[in-house]
Amino acid sequence: MEKIIVFDFGGQTAQLITRRIREIGVYSEIVPGDINLDSIDKKELRGIILSGSPMSVYDAHSTAADACIYDLGIPVLGICYGLQRMTYDRGGKVALSENREYGRSKVSYLQASPLFKNIPEGFVSWMSHGDAIQEPAIGWEIAAISENGLPAAIINEDERLYGLQFHPEVTHCEYGTDILKNFAYEICGLTANWNMEHFLEMARVAIQEKVQGGKVLLLISGGVDSTVVAALLLKALHPEQVHLMYVDTGLMRKNETVEIKATLNNLGAQHVHIVFAADKFYKKLAGVEEPEKKRHIIGDLFMQIQEEEIPRLGLTNVWLAQGTLYPDMIESGGGVGKKAHVIKSHHNVRSPLVRAKRESGRLLEPLAILYKDEVRQLGRQLGIDQNVIGRHPFPGPGLAVRILSDITPEKVRILQEADAIYISELKKRGLYDEIWQAFAVLLPTKTVGVAGDARKYGYVLGLRAVVSHDAMTADVYPFPMGDLLEISSRITNQVPEIGRVVYDVSSKPPATIEWE
């Protein structure tokens, strides 16, 4: 299939760029920023995009792309660091700017470019850079400037090389998607032919070729990702080959195990194994407060339990499957270019035991090139019930990372009760489907409140709700105050251990991936 590849220089932006390109119906995939070009199949390669990065091009350990990309005759688009990388590589000058640009900035044109076809002058871009182009390389021309007078776009039409200092991939950039369309359609000559129907067939064939007559053990949480993997495996393989294992950690939502068992049975699975292991998890987590440490403990224990269960079940020639997504990899510092900063560790990525499985080639991660909304689309293609597909994201470590102190069965019970009330109220009020993710957090503090005529000393519960149109970036949900007051009142009335409820109204950068 014809495609655009994105060179990942270590930021989250590579994931966003790839998602946006697919969003316009063009297949895109990520490669390491320093990959040897000889290792890339160029037969169907129609365009290259160089991503942003937390690095500076003049840093001693900055990542440089294979210089041969400029000689392929294939269009190349550099974004932020990608533009600076192209400028530096071709002999131009990049330096720390006195006027750093972060946030919105209007763009003015100095000359026409197919990148800006049908894009009005003065559109608002989104900048996020401290370095700037001081002098373009020979053969390059400044096509647009920011409202601060800094180069916003530089082009070399003769060599089909283009660069943007701003980020068209983020939602805060006006006409950003249209600019990427112009690159894909007008410059690279591509058409929209990427969809989940095509991916489903690709994934089905790939699973069959790998597994053949073997068996697959899927660690399933009951969330959207692992449920879609289960349905995909059951479509690609004979049900006799597929084993679904759900580990009840004691850290799930209220009544989660019962609901998950019903979902798995509805998928037509013949082998559903439920392992009750709450005591093991509570023992390992005793006294642990630091979220990253909790994630590592839970991830390792998940894998240990799986290793123990395989011989007990009599499984041989078995593959391990997971519902790993692209964002899991990048947030864990596992970006394709391996330069990414760790935002938080996903237990299904950074666990040493998971890594060992991945390195041995016995790990199936069929969704590892997809984003959350693509997974939902795939789930609908597979016929999974909308009540499952529409579930809010839930962290793999469960409520352990939503209790901001040490873990005890009592704290888990309190949070389960409060969380169940919160989610039920959202559904009752018709708000659940408007919100991308909503959850409750048990804060590590207690406070004095008033319940009726008596003073009450109890935990503080934090509520969070965010909206997202693309499953990648998020903004705080503007809760109607009346609804928020009523929900808070119900929680404090029905969960006596909670004394106060607060709502998190903080925002996040537009390139931040929200879910846990």
N, C-alpha and C positions, 0 to 999 in steps of 0.2 A: 504494500500500500504506500502511495506517495505520502511524504511526511516532512515535518519540520523538526529538527532536533534542537534542544536547548542545552547549551553548555552551562553546567552548574558550577558556579564559583563559590558556593558555600552559604548563601543567604536563603531565606524562605522564598525569595522572589522567583527562583527557578520553578518552584511548584506553582506559584500563581500564574506565571507566564504560560506554562504548559497547560494549566487548566483553562485559561482564556482561549488559547489556540484551539483546544478541543471543543470549547463552548461554541465556536463558530463553525464547527463541523469538519475541522482538519485534524488529522492524526498527528500527535506530537509526543515525543519521548525525551527523556533526560539522559545525558551522558556526562561523565566527569569533565570538569573544565580543562583538565590537563591530559585528556585522552589522546592516545596516538591515533591520528587520522586514518592510518592504515587498517585499524581494527574496526572501522565503521563501514557498514555496507552502504555504499553511496549510490547504488543502482536506482533507488526510489527517493533519494534525498533531494528535496527541492528548496530547502531554505535552512538557515542556521540563525539562532538567536543566542547572543551572549548575555548571561544574566547579570544581575547586581551581585554585590558581595559586601561583607563587613570589612574587607581588606582595602588597602590602598595599593595602586599599581607599583608605587615606588617602595613598598615594604619588601624587606629582604626575602620573606617567605610567601609573597603573593603568588597566586596561581596564574600562569600564562597559558593561553591556548596554543595548540599546534599552529605554527605560522603558515602552514600549508593551506589553512582554511581560506586565506585571502586569495589564493591562486586557483581555486576550484572553478571559478566562474559562476558559483552558486550565490544567490543573494545572502548577505549577512547583515543582521540587525543587532547592534550593541545597545544595551539598556543600562544606564547609569555607569556602574563599574565596567560593564561591557563596552560602552562607548569609550571610556577612559583607557581601557585595555587596548582597543583598536588604535586609538590615537598614539598611545605610548609605543605600541609595537611597530607602528608605521613611521616613527620618528618625530611625532608631535610632542608637545609639552603639557604635562599634567602636574598640578601643584595644589597644596592646601590653599583654599580661597579665604580672603579676608571677609567675604560676604557669604557665609554658609547658607544654604537654602534648605529649609525643612518646611514642608506643608504646601499650601496652595500658591500657585504663581501663574499669572497670565502669560500666554505665549504670543509673540508677534513674529510674523514671517519676514524674512529678508529675500527669499526666492521661492519659487514653486518647487514642489516635490510630490511624487506619487504617494508618498507616505501621508500627505495631508489632503488628498483628494476629497472634496466635499466637506472638509473640516473648516469651520469658520475661524477667521483670525481672532485672536483674543480669548480663545478657549482657556479654561482653567486647568492647568496641569498639576501633578502632585510631585514635588521635589523631595529628595531625601539624600543630600550629599554635602560633604564638607570639602571634597576636592572638586576642582573645576578645570576645564580646558583653557590653558593659557595661550596655546598656539596650535592650530590644527596641523596635521601632517600635510605634506606636499600632495596636491591633487584633491584635497578636501576643501569644502566650502561650508561656511556657516549658513544654514537654511532658516534658522529661527533663533530668537533670543527670549530670555525670560524677562519679566518686568523689572528685574534687577540688572539687566544688561548683560547677563552671562549667557554663553552659548547654550541653547536648549536643544538644538538639533544640528548635526553636521553630516554632510553627505558627500559621497564620491560616486556619482552616477556612472562614470565610465567603467568602474570596477564593480558596480552594483553593491556598494558598501554603504550602510546607513547607521546613524547613531542618534539615540535620544538620551538626554541627560535626565529627563523625568521618567516616571513609572506609569506607562499606559495600562499596565496590568492591574493596578489597584482601583477599587471602585470609586475613590475620590477624584480620579482623573476624568474630566469631561472628555467624551469621545474616545476614550482609551481603547475600547473594544473596536471602534471603527478604524482607528489607526492600525491596530493589529490585523484587522480584516484587509486593509489596504496593502499591508506587507504580504499577507498570505495570498490574496486574490490578485491584486494588481501587479505586484512585483515578482512573486514566486509562481504565479500562474496556476494556483491550486483551486479546487472546488470543494464544496462541503460534501464529504462522503463518510465521515466518522460518526458512528452511533453505537448504542449498546447492543443492537441486533448483530452487528458485525463483531463486536467484542465477544459476545456470547459464543459465537461459532469458533473464534480464535481460541478462547479459553477452553472450550470443550475438547477440541482437538489436542491442545497442549497437555491437558490433564490425562487424556487417554494415552498419549505417546509416552508420558513419564511413568504413569502407574502401571499400565498394561494389566497384567493379571494379579497385581499386588493388592494390598489393603491400605486404606487411609484412615487414620485416627484424627478427627477434628476436635480440638478443644473449643467447645462452644459456650458462649456466655449467655446467649439468648438475645443479644443486641442485634442491631441491623446487620452489621458486618459479618459476624460469624453465622448468622442465620442465612444470609445470602450465599455464603460459601457452602453451607450444608446443602442448600437447594441446588447449587451449581454442581457439586460433587454427585448428588443423586441423579442429576440429569446426564452427566458425562459418563458415569460408571454404573454398574449393576448395584442395586441397593445392598446386596450381600457383601460388597467390597467396602462399604462405607460404615464406619463406626463413629458415633457422636458421643463425646464425653463431656458431661457438665459437672464441674467441680463446685459444690456448694461450700463457699468459703466462710459463710456466716456474715459476709460483708455486703450482701446484695440487698436490693430493695425488699420491702415487705411483700410476702407471698410470691416472690420471684420464681422460686423453684417450681411451684405448682404450675404457674403460667408457662414457663419455659418447656416443661415436659409436654404440655398440651400442644404447644407450637411445633415441637419436634415430631410428635406423633402425626400431626397434620401434614407434615412434609412427606410422609410415606417412608420414614426411616425404619429399617428393620432392627438396627442395633443402637439402642440409646442406653448409655451407662451413666448413672448418677452417683457421684462420689461425695459423701458427706464428710467434710474435712474441717469444719469450723474450729474444732479444738486445736488442730495442728496450726492453723493460721493465727489464732489468738495467742498461742504459746510463743510462736516465733516473733510476733509483733509486740509482745509485752514490754512496756516501758519505752517503746520507740515513738518518737514524736516527729522527726524530720521526714518530710514527704518523700524526698528522693530515696531515702533508706527504706521506707515502707514499700516503694515501688520495686526496688531490687529484691527485697525479701519475698514479696508476693510473687514476683516473676519467677524467681528460683524455685520456690515451693510448688508453684504450678507445674513446672517442668519435672521436678522430683516425683510428684504424685503421678504424673503421666508415665514416667519411666517405671514406676513401681506397678502401675496398673496393666501395662502392656503384657508382661509375662503372666500375670494373674488371669488375663483374658485369653491367653493362649494365642496371641497375635504374632505372626512372623511375616517377614518381608513387608514391613509396615512403613508407610510414610506419615509424617506429622503435618497436619494442615492448620493454618491460622487465618484469621480475617484481617491481616495486616494491610493498612492503606498507605498511600504516599505520605500523608501528613504525619503518620506515626513515625516514619523513617526520618523525616526532616526535623521534627521536634526533638527527637532523641539524639540529634547530632549525627544521624546516619544518612545525611544527604549523599547523593550519588557521588559528588566530588569529595566527600569526606572532609570538608572544611567547615561544615556547619557548626554553629554554636548550639550547645544543648539548652533547650528551653525546658524540657522535662523528659524524664526517661519513661518510655512506654515499655511495660514489662515484656511485651511480645517482640521487642526489638533488641534491647540492650542486655537482657539476661545472658550470662555466659553460656548457659545450657542451650538457649535458643540459637545463639551464634554458632555453637558447635554443630547443631543440627543443620543450620544453613550452610556452613562450610563443608559439611559431609555430603551435601546435595540431596538430603532426604527430607527437606522442608518444602511444602507446597504453600505458596502465598498467592493464589490466583487473582486477588484484588490489589496487589501491591503497586499497580500502576494507575489505580483509580482514586478518585476523590469521593467524598461522602455523597454528594448529590448524584454522581454517576452510579454509585452502588445502589442507591434507591431506585434509579431508573432500571438498573439491571434486575433488581428484585421484582419490580413490576413485570418486566419481561419474562421472569421465571414464574410468575403467577402467585407470588407470596402475598398474603393478606395485607391490606393497607394498614390495619391496626399495628402490624409488626413493622412494616416499612416506614411508617410515620413516627416511630418512636424517637424520642430525643436521644442524642448521644449520651452514653454512660461510660465512665472510665473503667478500664480493665481491672484496676485494683479495687474497684467498688467504693464503698463508703469509707474505706480506710483513708483516702486522700481528701475526704470531705469532713473528716474529724480532725481538727487542727490541734491535736494533742495526742497523748497515748491512747491506744485502742483497748476498750473493755466491752464485754457483752452488753453492759448497761447503757453505755454511750451509743452503741450501735442500735440498740432497741429504741432509744429516744429519737435518734435521727431517722430511723425507719418510719416511726409513727408520724413525725413532723413532715417528712418528705412525702409520705402517702397522702396526707391532708393537702399539701401544697399542689401536688399533681392532680388530685381529684377535683380540687377547686378550679384549677385552670381548665380542665375538661368540662366541668359543669357550666362554666361561664363562656365556653366557646373560644377560649384564648389559647388552648394548647397548640393548635395547628398554626396559629399566627406566630408562635415563638419557635425559634430554632432550638434553643436549649434552655431549660429551667432546672434549677437544683437548689438544695438547701445545704448549708454548711454549719456544723456545730463548732462555734468559736471557743477558744481556750480561756474563757473568762465567764464569771458569773456576775450578776448585778441584782440590785434590789428594785422590785417593782411593786405594783399594787394589784391584787386580785380581789375584787369585791371590796370588803372593808378591811382586809388584812394585808400586811406587807408580805411580799413573796421574794425569796432569794433563789434565783435559778439561772440556768445557762442562757447565753445570748445565741440566737439563731440568725444566721445571715441568709437572705434569699437573693438569688441571682436569676435574671432572665435576659436573654439576648435575641436579637433578630439577625438574620443573614439571608441575603438573596442568592448567594452563590456557594454557600457551605464552606467558605474559606475565610471570609472576613466577617466581623460581627460588630454590632452596635447595641448599646443597652436598650432594653425594651421600655418604652414610655408607659409604665403601668398606670392605669386610671387609679387615682388616689382612693376612691371609694372601695374598689375591689381589693386594693392592697391592705387597707385597714380591716376589712372584713376577714380576709384570709389570715392576717396576723392575729386577729382576735380569736379566730377559731383554733389556731395552733396553740396559743397560750392557754386557752380554756380546756382543750382536750389533751394536751401534753403538759402535765403539771410541773415537770422538771424544767420547762423552758419559761423564763421570766420575761424576756424581751425578744422582739423580732426586729431586725434591721434589713434594709434593702440596699444592695450594692448598685450605685448609680455611676460608678467609674466607667470610663470609656477605654477603648484599646486602640493601638495603632492600626491603620487600615490593612497592613500586611500580616496582622497577627491571626493565627489560626486559633479558634476559640475553644474547641472541645477538649475535654480532659483525656 
